[in-house]
Amino acid sequence: MKKNVIWVALSMITASAMAQETYESAQLATQDLNGTARYIGMGGAMEALGADISTMHTNPAGIGLFRRAWIGVSGGATIQNDDKNKTDMLGKSDNRKANADLNQAGFVYASRFGANSYFNIGFNYQKSRNFNQIASAVGSLNDASANKLTYITMGTLSPNSEKWIAREDTRFSYISNLGYYTYSHVNENFSGINDSEEFEDGYSAADRYNAYTDRSGYISDFAFNFSGNFNDRVYLGATLGLKDVHYRSNSLYAESLVDPYDAPRGNYYYSDDRKITGTGFDLKFGIIVRPSEYSPFRIGAYIHTPTWYELTCNSSMTIGARYTYDNGTASYDGAPTTTRITYDYKINTPWKFGLSFGHTFGKIAALGATYEYSDYSTIKNRIKTGSEGYWYTDGWYDYYDRRDTYANDIQMNENTKNSLKGVHLVKIGGEIKPSQVIAIRAGYNFQSAIYDESGKKDAFIDSYYSDGAYLSTYGYTNWNATHRITFGMGFTLSKDWTFDISYQYITQNGEYHPFQNVGDTEMFTYNADGTYASSYWDSLYAQSKTIKNKRHQINCSLSYRF
């Protein structure tokens, strides 16, 4: 008995095991403009001006400008706009999202030595990344489909390759040639199908897709700072940063399937729910110099090491399909299949380099500007390969212990190199004080695109370490540049107390792709003995969709100097 079987519920499970891939790694490596309301209100351009606790996370030397002890806390709310892409097939109709934030809490202790020199220490908690975002897209497929992509990626492999062998426990294995498969496991999805029953291969084209992703979570950045002020001319600082990652992503995707005559034949869908947790650390070093003794003009420079993350992913993917066969005499409506997996991995983020300028005009006004560069194509992904035992000696005793082993994910790192690029960050901001008790601030923050326009989640990646199962989903978004416009006000409540408020508007567009486009690809068929039989060419192209990410943030800070 042979039937033209759609690959949807049969093989999409092979593309769901890993989140450790370029686009998920980029989510963890990027940062938001966050901190005190004063820092945000000036667009973050305070790396040379200093004297704000948020500079502890950018230019550590900025803490050296504190002359008195300081303690403060900041909180607010972030609201996302509706981007108007209604995902009707998935039952989603609203893309608005709001959440309250504790953005910052910390202190600085300033101790004086000499006439104009200080040694300061400080600690600050700051939310460096807010993952809360809803993104959706609806587009046409023009006879392409995600299950055809799976078909093409599988069809280019020899039946004797390690990839086939490793996948025997994912419901199917290779038998005689590209056109015939048998199920090595039977569950509720394929009730009534015998283990030995053979099926003619095939895929179904689709005419439309709906995609919806809901992300939530944050990265907490705990910073420990040591800084010094030498004769009010040179300021040095160093910060140890400890990161705590809480990331959650739920993606839904559905396709309207069509038969060879473009008549509706059903749909297939999947949901991908993953939670990433872990920790990381980095080091930051900075300097601020006042070149002239008679001018308040300052120049700052700083460098950040990579953040070394150790992460754990818990993922769950559910796949289902409802369709009729080409002749319309039979249908398939199986129960969804869910696969769960937990694994450990590591990410090293890029180095960062910054240069900044600042100038004050008495106690009336201040101006700041910062340029920062970081090459995101250098993100390194590392796969856990197992563990090994080793002996060590301590005095009179020998000990045996085990440790996890990791290795560079060579193919994924190459995909990262091709899909991400160097990023330029420019910040400018200013403050004016029309009176001794009121300050007015404004700033602009521009970050160039992290993603290359030709970047993609490469479904053809195969790896010794994970059998090619990297993709959290086939879909991905190449986000363009980010623009941030900020305003703020500060109020001196008394000699020691101040209250600040800021508003930040963030806008960013991106191109969503339901899956990568594939040009002419040679497909191979094989004889039962594994010898080459014939070949043909295949390809697929999907329509990308422009989506928007617009957010509003209100932040308030209360601080006390003593």
C-alpha positions, 0 to 999 in steps of 0.5 A, spaced: 500 500 500 503 506 497 500 513 498 503 520 497 505 522 504 506 529 506 512 530 510 509 535 515 508 531 521 513 525 519 520 530 518 519 537 521 521 534 528 528 533 525 528 541 525 526 542 532 531 540 537 536 545 538 535 553 540 543 554 540 543 557 533 545 564 530 538 567 531 537 565 538 544 567 540 543 574 537 537 575 542 542 573 548 548 577 546 544 584 544 542 589 550 537 595 551 538 602 553 536 602 560 538 604 567 537 611 571 532 615 568 537 621 567 542 616 563 536 614 559 533 621 558 540 623 555 540 617 550 545 614 554 551 618 552 554 619 559 560 615 558 565 621 558 560 625 563 560 620 568 557 621 575 551 616 573 551 609 576 549 606 569 555 608 566 558 602 571 555 598 565 559 601 560 565 606 562 566 604 569 571 610 570 564 614 570 563 612 577 570 615 579 567 622 578 562 621 584 564 626 590 559 623 595 556 616 597 549 615 592 544 610 593 538 610 588 532 605 585 529 606 578 523 602 575 517 603 570 513 600 564 515 598 557 509 598 552 509 595 545 505 597 539 500 593 535 504 592 528 497 590 525 499 583 522 493 579 524 494 571 525 487 569 524 489 561 522 492 561 529 487 565 533 491 571 535 488 578 534 492 583 538 500 584 538 500 589 544 504 587 550 506 591 557 510 589 563 513 593 569 520 593 570 525 594 576 530 597 571 536 599 576 538 599 584 545 600 587 549 604 591 556 608 590 561 609 596 566 615 595 572 615 599 577 621 599 584 621 599 589 627 597 586 634 595 582 632 589 583 624 589 577 619 590 577 611 591 570 609 589 566 602 590 559 601 587 554 595 586 548 596 581 543 591 579 540 593 572 536 590 567 540 589 561 535 586 556 528 586 556 525 580 551 518 582 552 516 582 545 510 579 540 511 579 533 507 576 527 507 575 520 502 573 515 504 572 507 503 568 501 508 562 499 506 561 492 507 553 492 513 553 497 512 550 504 516 548 510 515 541 509 518 541 502 524 545 505 525 539 510 524 534 504 530 538 500 534 537 506 533 530 507 533 528 499 540 531 499 543 526 503 546 519 502 541 513 506 548 511 509 550 518 512 550 518 520 544 523 519 539 518 517 542 513 522 541 518 528 534 520 526 531 512 526 528 514 533 524 520 530 519 516 527 522 514 520 528 511 517 531 510 510 529 503 506 530 503 499 531 509 495 528 517 496 521 515 495 520 510 500 520 510 508 518 505 513 516 507 520 520 505 526 516 507 531 508 507 531 504 512 536 498 515 537 499 520 531 500 514 526 495 509 529 493 503 524 500 504 520 504 497 521 511 498 522 513 495 515 508 499 511 511 503 506 509 510 503 511 513 497 515 520 499 512 527 497 511 534 500 505 538 499 505 545 497 502 551 501 499 558 499 499 562 505 503 562 512 501 565 519 507 566 524 506 568 531 512 569 536 511 571 543 518 572 547 518 574 555 524 574 560 530 578 561 537 578 563 539 581 570 546 584 570 549 585 577 555 589 577 561 590 582 565 596 580 572 599 583 574 606 580 579 612 582 579 619 581 586 622 580 587 630 581 580 631 578 584 629 571 584 622 570 579 617 572 580 609 572 575 604 573 573 596 572 567 592 573 565 585 574 559 583 571 555 577 573 549 576 568 542 572 570 538 569 564 531 568 564 528 567 556 522 564 554 519 564 547 513 561 544 512 560 537 506 558 533 506 557 525 501 554 520 501 553 513 494 552 508 496 546 504 494 545 497 494 540 492 497 540 485 491 543 482 492 549 487 485 546 491 485 546 499 487 540 502 488 542 509 493 545 514 499 543 518 502 547 524 507 547 529 508 550 536 515 551 539 516 553 546 523 554 549 526 556 556 533 558 556 536 559 563 543 560 565 549 565 568 555 569 565 560 574 567 564 579 563 569 584 565 569 592 563 575 597 563 575 604 562 578 611 562 576 618 562 581 624 561 580 631 562 586 634 557 586 641 560 586 643 567 582 649 565 577 646 561 571 641 563 572 637 556 573 630 557 575 624 553 573 617 555 574 610 552 572 603 554 573 596 552 568 590 554 570 583 554 566 577 551 560 575 556 561 568 557 555 564 558 553 557 560 546 556 559 541 550 559 535 550 554 528 546 556 524 546 549 518 542 547 515 542 540 508 540 538 507 538 531 500 536 527 497 536 520 490 535 517 490 534 510 487 529 504 491 525 499 491 528 492 486 523 490 481 525 495 479 518 497 483 518 504 485 523 509 489 524 515 487 527 522 492 525 527 493 527 534 499 532 535 506 529 537 510 533 542 517 532 543 521 535 549 529 536 550 533 539 555 541 540 553 547 545 556 551 549 551 555 555 551 555 562 548 561 567 548 558 574 546 563 579 542 568 584 544 566 591 545 570 598 544 567 605 546 570 612 545 566 618 548 566 625 549 563 630 554 563 637 556 559 641 561 558 649 561 558 651 568 552 648 572 547 650 566 548 645 561 552 638 559 553 635 552 555 628 551 557 623 545 559 616 545 561 611 539 561 604 540 563 598 536 562 590 536 562 585 531 556 580 532 559 575 527 564 573 532 559 570 537 562 563 538 557 557 540 559 551 544 556 544 544 556 540 550 560 533 547 559 529 554 564 529 560 570 525 562 574 523 568 580 525 571 585 524 577 588 529 581 592 529 587 591 533 594 597 532 599 596 525 601 590 523 597 588 522 590 581 524 587 577 522 581 572 527 578 568 528 572 567 534 568 563 536 562 567 537 555 565 542 550 567 543 543 566 549 538 560 548 533 564 550 527 558 550 522 554 554 526 559 559 528 560 559 520 553 561 519 553 566 525 559 569 521 555 569 515 548 572 518 551 577 523 555 583 522 559 589 525 554 594 529 555 601 530 552 604 536 552 612 536 549 616 542 548 623 543 545 627 549 544 633 553 541 636 559 540 644 560 538 646 567 533 653 567 533 653 574 537 650 580 531 645 581 529 643 574 533 639 569 531 638 562 534 632 558 534 629 551 537 624 547 538 620 540 541 613 540 542 609 533 544 602 533 546 599 526 543 592 523 546 586 527 543 582 521 546 581 514 540 582 509 542 575 506 542 572 513 538 565 514 537 560 519 541 554 515 537 548 515 542 544 511 547 545 517 550 538 519 554 537 525 557 531 529 555 534 535 548 535 534 546 531 528 544 537 525 538 538 529 539 546 531 533 550 529 528 552 534 524 554 528 525 555 521 522 562 521 527 568 522 527 575 522 533 580 519 532 586 523 534 593 521 537 598 525 534 601 531 532 608 533 531 610 540 529 617 542 529 619 549 526 625 553 527 626 561 526 631 566 530 631 573 527 635 580 531 636 586 527 635 592 532 637 597 539 638 598 540 630 598 534 627 594 532 627 587 527 625 582 528 623 575 523 621 569 524 619 562 521 617 556 524 612 551 521 611 544 524 605 540 522 603 533 525 597 529 523 594 522 525 587 520 524 582 514 521 576 517 522 569 513 518 563 514 524 559 512 530 560 508 529 560 500 533 555 497 536 555 489 537 550 485 539 544 489 541 537 486 537 531 489 539 524 489 536 518 489 539 511 491 538 504 489 537 499 495 544 497 495 546 504 496 548 505 489 547 512 486 541 511 481 539 518 479 538 526 480 534 532 479 533 539 481 529 542 486 528 549 489 523 553 493 522 561 495 517 564 500 515 571 501 518 575 506 514 580 510 516 586 513 514 587 521 515 592 526 517 593 533 515 599 536 516 600 544 515 606 549 518 606 556 517 610 562 522 610 567 522 613 574 528 614 579 529 616 586 536 617 589 539 620 595 546 623 596 550 623 603 
